[in-house]
């Protein structure tokens, strides 16, 4: 029974750790996409300013 409980806790800990890492990776990816979109918007604004 002790071996089973240890195995369950190990698997649960691994799953929780994996979820936390996944959330961090997704948050970083979202931030990168947001920064890229802001840069593209600034580039478009600069191009429009030059045209007028």
N, C-alpha and C positions, 0 to 999 in steps of 0.2 A: 504493500500500500504506500509506503514511504517513497519508493522508487517511482510509482505512478504519479504521486503528488508533485515530486520534484520535476518530472518530465512535463507535467501540465503547466507548472509555474515557469519553466524554462521556455516552453512554446509561447505562453501568454506574454512573457517579457519580450521575446523576440518579435512577436506581432506588434506589440505596443511601440517598441523601438522602431520597427519598420514604418509604422504609420507616422510617427513623429518626423522621421527623416523624409518620408514622402511629402508631408505637408510643407516642410522647409524647402524642399526642392521646387515644389509647385509655387510657393510664395515667391521664391527668387526668380523663377521663370516668368511669373506674372509681372514682377517689378521690371524685369528686363524688357518685356514687351511694352509696358507702359512707357519706359524711358525711350524706346525706339519710336513709339507713336508720337511722343512729345517732340522728338528731334525732327521727325518727318513733318509735323505740323509747323514747327519753327522754320524749316526750310521752305515750305510752301508760302508761309507768310512773307519771308524775305524775298522770294521770287515775285510775289504779287506787288510788294513795295517797289521793287526795281522796275516793274512794268509800268506803274502809274507815275 
